[in-house]
Amino acid sequence: MKAMVYRRYGGPEVLEPAELPEPKTHVDSVLVRVKAAALNPADLALQAGALDGSVETYFPVIPGWDISGVVERPGLATPEFSVGDEVIGYIRGDVQRAHGGLAELVSADVRTLVRKPRTMSFAQASGLPLAGLTAYQGVVHTLGVQPGQTLLVHGAAGGVGSIAVQIARSLGARVIGTASARDHEYLRTIGAEPVAYGYGAADRVRELVPDGVDTVLDTFGNGVLAATAHAAAPGARIASIADIGVPGVAPVFCRMDHADLTALVELADADQLHIRIGATYPLERAADALHALAAGDIPGKIVIKID
């Protein structure tokens, strides 16, 4: 099968094409023909060796945790799926090896897969798992956002932030989102009230919410919480996916959860959740796609289309 691999740590330039054997499947795994795989900042970090001290790595590595595709062969102990079923998955493993999403085929643990949203293309659906799970677990589980509350999302136009906005809106919350001016109209389309980030952002939020916001989700980092502390009401719940270890700020990590991912699919099929695609690349140009991800100039998800 065709795949993109890296055989040593480095930047996007170490990613190269390879011909590899078809993956083996166990009784509780599913062979998926990948249609699309979305890239995430974690792909850059892992490929650069940032987690070498904590994640076992066996080269060559096929990167990519977010996939959408079609079941090619279900395992003997996977009665929930049949040949031809359309699925999405968050296929992160505890070990980095030749089993990621930038390949024509992947063997995925059945616990990492759910049915693809009917309303989404394969490209859009591939952008849902990691960002969606992070946003859902931050908004629903960590912050416990309730109807009528106000949520401030820092980095609201990004992959996690934009999904967090839509989840909170589906819960009946009011959402204020910080973003660059180019993204303000986009934020309005997904139900957020945009605020320019940078100096004076807290005052601009207070103009919209004089008593301060009830909850804050930081997807941006770089000290933005300290700079906008005045925007939060006394006793506000605050969480971050970026600045971990800050006193009074709950950390948000992404964990595969079948029920959470299924809930995201249901929101998508109810027309309450959309994924913005910024660019698509063919498999052989995955290194170019990683360069684009590193540059950070493309609004929306960057997706590798494999079929």
ABEGO torsion letter per residue (X at the ends): XBBBBBABBEBAAABBBBBBBBBBBBAABBBBBBABBBBBAAAAAAAAGAAAAABBBBOBBBBEABBBBBBABBBAABAABBBGBBBBBBABBABBBBABABBABBBBBAAABBBBBAABBAAAAAAAAAAAAAAAAAAAAAAGBBBGBBBBBBGAABAAAAAAAAAAAAAGBBBBBBBBAAAAAAAAAAGBBBBBBEBGAAAAAAAABAAEBABBBBAAEGGAAAAAAAABBBGBBBBBAABBGBBGBBBBBBBBBAAAAAAAAAAAAAGABBBBBABBBBAAAAAAAAAAAAAGABBEBBBBBAX
